[in-house]
Amino acid sequence: MSILEALKARRTIRLFKQIGVSSDDLRDMLDAARQTSCACNGQLLRYVVVKSSDDVKKVFEQTAWAGLVKPRRTPVWGVSAPAAFIAVVGPKDANSMTYADAGAAIQSMQIAAYEKGLGCCWLGAINREKLHGLLGLQEKQEVFFLLAVGVPAEQPVSEDITDPKDVNYYLDDKNQLHIPKLTVDAITRWL
Ligand SMILES: Cc1cc2nc3c(=O)[nH]c(=O)nc-3n(C[C@H](O)[C@H](O)[C@H](O)COP(=O)(O)O)c2cc1C
C-alpha cells in the first residue's frame, strides 16, 4: 500500500473489537509521532499511553463520540470500546503552533496505526480537567487531545462531494458510516 493510498483509505474508527493492542504497535505509533514536523523542532509535546483496562475505562468515561450519529457510533464499554488511548499533552500556555504540532503528530500516529490494521479516533470532546488528574499531569501541562486505538469493528467509507453543505457524515441503512469529503477542485484555487 502506498502512503497516498493509506491517506485516502484511513477512516476514523469508533467501534472496536475487544482485542488488545500490543505495546510494540503503540510504540511504533509514538515513533511516528516523534519524527513528525514541529515548529522550530521544539518538541514540546508529551504522550501518555493508557493501556491497562482499569485506566482505559476511566479515560473512556471522559470522552464523547460522533455527535451526528448518536448513539450508534458511541462505543460501549466491554462491547465496542477502544483497547488503548494515547493522550497528547502540551504546555498549558501553548500557542497555535503547538496545536499544529499536535495535529501533525496525531495524523502520523493514525497512519502508522492504519498500516498495522489498527483503527483510531482523534478525540477533542474530552473532559480535560478530569483527565488532568487521571493522567497524573503536572500543573503546567494539559491534555490537548486523546487518540483512541483498537482493532476496527466497522469499515467507514468516504465519498466525494462538491457542495460544502453536504459535509455531514451519516449512517446508511446497513449501518455503514459515510464520510463526505470535498473534492480537490471544490477546495482549491490554482494561481
Ligand atoms: C481536532 C479533531 C477533534 C475531533 N474530536 C472528535 C471527538 O471528540 N469525537 C469523535 O467521535 N470524533 C472526533 N474527531 C473525528 C472527526 O469526527 C473525524 O475525523 C471526521 O468525522 C472525519 O472522518 P475521517 O477521520 O474518517 O476522515 C475529531 C477530529 C479532529 C481532527
The ligand as an ORCA input file, in Angstrom:
! r2SCAN-3c Opt
* xyz 0 1
  C      -9.482     18.144     16.067
  C     -10.401     16.950     15.966
  C     -11.245     16.645     17.026
  C     -12.087     15.531     16.940
  N     -12.847     15.203     18.017
  C     -13.680     14.139     17.958
  C     -14.441     13.768     19.100
  O     -14.353     14.375     20.158
  N     -15.274     12.690     18.990
  C     -15.368     11.962     17.828
  O     -16.134     10.984     17.788
  N     -14.621     12.277     16.730
  C     -13.785     13.339     16.773
  N     -12.991     13.652     15.700
  C     -13.031     12.804     14.489
  C     -13.774     13.509     13.352
  O     -15.161     13.499     13.608
  C     -13.452     12.779     12.026
  O     -12.084     12.968     11.753
  C     -14.288     13.324     10.884
  O     -15.633     12.934     11.026
  C     -13.787     12.859      9.511
  O     -13.686     11.466      9.476
  P     -12.344     10.774      8.971
  O     -11.323     10.929     10.070
  O     -12.727      9.351      8.727
  O     -11.892     11.485      7.727
  C     -12.122     14.738     15.762
  C     -11.242     15.036     14.711
  C     -10.376     16.115     14.813
  C      -9.422     16.398     13.686
*
